[in-house]
Amino acid sequence: MKEERRRMINVFHALASESRLKILEYLSEKNSTTKELAELLDRKTSTVSKHLRILKDLGIVWFLPHNMNKIYYIKYKGIFEIIEKAEDILKRNK
């Protein structure tokens, strides 16, 4: 399988997670630390870290070091266009 195809599949796989979608929603409103996101999601920080790593490895989110924390933000805002297109497909198929 071509590398581009594999990465595309990984993006869709990443978006198939309710937790990762919520992380993206939260980060679209405010840059946040892992701890802040864990509190918002009511999840362990280790679980949120795994979700953030997946999104970071795909180039969707990134972070800035701040004191002893990392402040995560949306690096690729075009991801919301993909999400919106998926929502459009679902609306048409009702």
Backbone bond lengths (Angstrom), bond angles and torsions (degrees), N, CA, C in turn:
res aa  C-N    CA-C-N  psi(-1)  N-CA   C-N-CA  omega(-1)  CA-C   N-CA-C  phi
1 M - - - 1.446 - - 1.517 109.37 -
2 K 1.309 116.26 137.22 1.458 119.69 179.86 1.521 110.43 -66.16
3 E 1.313 114.85 148.91 1.467 120.73 -178.32 1.536 111.65 -60.03
4 E 1.332 117.49 -40.52 1.466 120.47 179.92 1.534 110.61 -61.16
5 R 1.326 116.06 -42.21 1.466 120.60 -179.93 1.519 109.99 -64.38
6 R 1.323 116.99 -42.37 1.468 121.58 179.74 1.527 110.42 -61.97
7 R 1.328 116.70 -42.72 1.467 119.95 179.25 1.523 111.20 -65.63
8 M 1.337 117.09 -38.45 1.455 120.65 177.97 1.529 110.09 -62.49
9 I 1.310 116.55 -44.21 1.466 121.14 178.04 1.528 109.61 -60.92
10 N 1.314 117.03 -40.32 1.465 120.95 179.24 1.530 111.87 -64.11
11 V 1.337 117.11 -36.18 1.465 120.49 177.22 1.526 109.60 -63.95
12 F 1.332 116.98 -47.66 1.458 119.43 179.38 1.525 111.63 -64.33
13 H 1.312 116.23 -36.36 1.462 120.06 176.47 1.534 109.98 -63.63
14 A 1.323 116.95 -42.19 1.469 120.70 179.32 1.522 110.91 -62.36
15 L 1.325 116.77 -38.23 1.462 120.51 -179.24 1.527 112.71 -76.48
16 A 1.312 117.21 -9.95 1.466 121.55 179.88 1.529 112.51 -81.22
17 S 1.307 117.16 3.10 1.460 121.90 -178.65 1.526 110.40 -104.87
18 E 1.322 115.70 124.23 1.472 120.95 177.57 1.531 110.52 -58.18
19 S 1.322 117.29 -42.07 1.472 120.38 -179.21 1.521 111.42 -63.40
20 R 1.334 117.35 -42.87 1.469 119.38 -179.76 1.528 111.21 -68.20
21 L 1.327 117.07 -36.39 1.468 119.17 175.62 1.523 110.79 -63.33
22 K 1.321 116.90 -40.99 1.464 120.13 177.59 1.527 111.01 -65.03
23 I 1.319 117.07 -40.02 1.467 120.60 176.93 1.527 109.48 -58.74
24 L 1.318 116.76 -45.92 1.463 120.29 179.44 1.526 111.04 -62.23
25 E 1.321 116.77 -41.21 1.475 120.21 177.80 1.522 110.45 -60.94
26 Y 1.329 116.89 -47.68 1.466 120.48 -179.95 1.528 111.02 -61.85
27 L 1.331 116.30 -44.46 1.459 119.43 -178.30 1.524 112.17 -69.01
28 S 1.319 117.65 -23.51 1.469 119.50 176.97 1.522 110.49 -69.64
29 E 1.329 116.40 -22.26 1.460 121.35 179.42 1.522 112.85 -95.36
30 K 1.345 115.64 -33.59 1.472 118.83 -174.89 1.521 109.99 -160.44
31 N 1.314 117.09 131.03 1.461 121.18 172.51 1.524 107.33 -62.94
32 S 1.336 116.68 140.13 1.465 119.64 -171.72 1.516 112.29 -145.18
33 T 1.312 114.47 159.72 1.461 121.11 173.65 1.532 108.95 -86.85
34 T 1.308 115.58 167.11 1.462 121.10 175.84 1.518 110.15 -59.10
35 K 1.307 116.60 -42.54 1.470 121.03 -179.17 1.524 110.75 -61.72
36 E 1.335 117.26 -45.32 1.470 120.47 179.29 1.529 111.06 -60.87
37 L 1.334 115.52 -43.90 1.465 119.66 179.66 1.529 111.05 -65.18
38 A 1.327 116.40 -39.01 1.471 120.51 178.73 1.526 110.34 -61.84
39 E 1.314 116.69 -40.66 1.465 119.96 178.38 1.522 111.07 -65.60
40 L 1.323 117.38 -42.99 1.464 121.44 179.41 1.529 112.05 -63.79
41 L 1.324 115.80 -37.29 1.462 120.97 -178.04 1.525 113.10 -88.66
42 D 1.330 116.19 -10.07 1.460 121.93 -174.41 1.533 110.59 57.06
43 R 1.327 114.67 48.69 1.465 122.97 179.59 1.526 108.85 -128.59
44 K 1.319 115.35 164.63 1.463 120.82 174.59 1.524 109.06 -69.86
45 T 1.326 116.14 148.53 1.463 119.63 178.37 1.526 110.94 -61.76
46 S 1.328 117.53 -33.28 1.466 120.20 179.36 1.529 110.94 -64.81
47 T 1.317 117.23 -36.67 1.467 121.35 177.87 1.517 110.40 -67.60
48 V 1.329 116.28 -44.88 1.466 120.59 179.17 1.521 109.91 -64.56
49 S 1.312 117.64 -38.02 1.471 121.20 177.69 1.526 111.19 -58.65
50 K 1.323 116.66 -41.17 1.468 120.24 178.64 1.520 111.06 -63.73
51 H 1.332 116.78 -42.63 1.463 120.22 177.54 1.535 110.65 -63.28
52 L 1.313 116.35 -43.46 1.471 120.33 179.91 1.523 111.10 -64.33
53 R 1.318 117.36 -37.16 1.462 120.72 178.81 1.530 110.61 -62.21
54 I 1.324 116.47 -42.41 1.468 120.29 178.08 1.521 110.18 -60.88
55 L 1.327 116.55 -47.16 1.465 120.78 -179.56 1.528 111.58 -66.46
56 K 1.325 116.24 -35.99 1.468 120.71 178.82 1.520 110.93 -68.97
57 D 1.311 117.04 -43.58 1.465 120.78 -179.11 1.529 111.99 -62.48
58 L 1.325 116.54 -26.65 1.465 121.13 177.65 1.527 112.38 -87.30
59 G 1.338 117.08 -5.48 1.462 120.86 179.00 1.522 113.36 81.54
60 I 1.327 116.80 16.32 1.458 120.93 -178.86 1.523 110.86 -85.00
61 V 1.322 117.25 -41.17 1.464 121.51 175.59 1.531 108.67 -121.32
62 W 1.307 115.04 163.15 1.456 122.05 175.19 1.514 107.15 -148.38
63 F 1.300 117.22 178.57 1.458 120.10 -177.55 1.519 110.91 -140.53
64 L 1.315 113.51 159.01 1.452 122.28 171.27 1.515 107.39 -119.07
65 P 1.335 117.98 132.57 1.461 118.70 176.90 1.528 109.75 -68.89
66 H 1.318 115.38 138.13 1.462 121.20 178.95 1.521 107.71 -145.30
67 N 1.330 115.54 110.26 1.469 121.63 -174.14 1.529 107.96 54.16
68 M 1.307 117.81 -121.37 1.465 121.02 -179.13 1.540 111.42 -99.28
69 N 1.322 117.01 9.23 1.457 122.19 -176.64 1.518 111.31 -115.22
70 K 1.318 114.55 172.53 1.452 122.39 171.02 1.525 106.29 -119.01
71 I 1.309 116.11 131.18 1.458 121.08 176.56 1.529 106.65 -99.31
72 Y 1.320 116.93 114.33 1.461 122.22 -178.19 1.514 110.86 -87.91
73 Y 1.327 115.56 146.48 1.460 122.30 178.17 1.530 108.94 -147.75
74 I 1.319 115.61 164.68 1.456 121.28 178.04 1.529 107.99 -77.03
75 K 1.301 116.31 119.14 1.464 121.28 178.31 1.533 110.51 -88.79
76 Y 1.331 116.33 -39.77 1.458 120.90 -178.54 1.529 108.94 -114.45
77 K 1.329 115.75 93.83 1.460 120.67 -176.82 1.526 112.32 -69.64
78 G 1.324 117.41 -16.16 1.453 121.83 177.07 1.522 112.91 -63.48
79 I 1.319 117.42 -14.01 1.463 120.68 178.97 1.519 110.72 -60.36
80 F 1.336 116.55 -29.31 1.460 119.70 -179.08 1.529 111.57 -71.58
81 E 1.320 117.20 -25.70 1.465 120.32 174.58 1.530 109.73 -66.60
82 I 1.311 117.06 -39.63 1.469 121.40 177.98 1.525 109.84 -64.31
83 I 1.323 116.21 -44.08 1.465 120.86 179.61 1.527 109.93 -63.19
84 E 1.324 116.97 -43.51 1.467 120.83 179.22 1.527 111.52 -62.65
85 K 1.322 117.42 -40.31 1.472 120.85 178.03 1.531 110.34 -63.11
86 A 1.314 117.34 -40.63 1.463 121.04 177.90 1.530 110.11 -63.19
87 E 1.330 116.31 -41.01 1.470 120.14 177.61 1.523 110.72 -63.51
88 D 1.340 117.25 -39.76 1.466 121.41 177.42 1.523 111.48 -60.82
89 I 1.318 116.67 -42.83 1.469 120.96 178.44 1.528 109.82 -60.15
90 L 1.319 116.18 -44.14 1.464 120.31 -178.58 1.524 111.36 -65.23
91 K 1.327 117.00 -39.52 1.464 120.74 179.08 1.525 111.12 -63.36
92 R 1.315 117.29 -38.46 1.469 121.67 -179.03 1.518 112.29 -69.75
93 N 1.307 117.21 -25.70 1.456 121.45 -176.03 1.517 114.09 -97.02
94 K 1.318 116.86 19.61 1.476 120.09 177.95 1.493 110.76 -77.75
